[in-house]
Amino acid sequence: MKLHTMAFANVAAIVTAVLFTICALLIALWPARAFPFFSYLLHVDLVPSIYTMSWSVYFGGLAVWVVLMWLTTAGFAGLYNALARSQSQHRTSAASGTHD
């Protein structure tokens, strides 16, 4: 099975953007509740660093996370395809009795 690298990376970027937006909304609307919650998730005490969500923080973080997730997912899919192709070629040559 081959992963379609661009489609896989695009979907990951879209899901990341949606999750980041939900996270930013929680911080913007309920910072006193959001920071303790995210502290539990990240195993870090974020409560002392409570800040006000601004548009520049939102768009900057959104851009960084979406680009990083797209690159990571594209790399993952490319590596998966290369390894899957290598395994497939290895099985084909083993089945036909030829060796590399």
N, C-alpha and C positions, 0 to 999 in steps of 0.2 A: 504494500500500500504506500503510495506516495502522498506526502502532504503538499498542498498547494501553498507555497511559502508566502506569497503576497496576501492571499485571502486569509490565511492563518494569522499573519501579523496584523492585518487590518482589523480583524475581529477582536484580537487581543487589545489593540489600541482603543477601539470603540468601547469595549467593556471597561477598560482602565479609566477612560474619560467619564463614563457614567458613575463608576464607583468613586472616583475622585470628587466629582460634583456632589454626590450624596454626602460624602465625608465633609466637604467644605461647607455645605448647607447646615450640617449638624453643628459644626464649630461656629458658624456665623449666628445661628439661631439660639443655640443652647450651649455656650462655651463652658459654663459651670458644670454641666453634666457630660459634655463630650470629652473634655480633657481627661477626667478620671477614667472614662471608658477606654479611650485610646491608650492610656497609661497601662491598663491591664493587658491590652492586646500587644503592646510593644515591650512590655517588661521594663518600662522606664517611667520615672515620675515626671510627667509633663505638666502637672498642676501649677508649679511655680512659674512656668513659662507661658501662661495664658496670654494670648494676644488677640487683637481685633482682626478679623478677616477683612482684607481689602481686595479690590479688583486686581491690583498688581500682584499680590500674593497668590490669588486664585489662578490668574492666567499664567504666571511664572511657574507655579507648581504643576498646573495642568500640562503645560508644554513639556516640562522636564519628564514627568511621569509617562506621558503618551509616547514621546520619542524613545525613552529608555525601554519601555515595554515593547514597542514595535521592533526595535533593534534586537532585543533579547529573544523575542519570539521568532523573528526571521532567522536569527542565528540558530536557534533550536531546531526549527523546521529544516533548514539547510543541512545541519549536522545529522539529523534523523534521516533525511533522504540519502545522504552520502553513506551512512552506515547501513541502511536498509539495502541500498544498491550493492554495496560490498558483500553483504551477507547473501543476497540473492545470487550474485555471480559465483560466490564460493559454493553454494548449494548446487548450482547448475554444473559447475566443473566437477564436483564430487560425484554427482549423479551420472555424468557421462564418462567418468573414469579418468579424466585429465586432471593434472595438477598444475598449479602456478609455478 
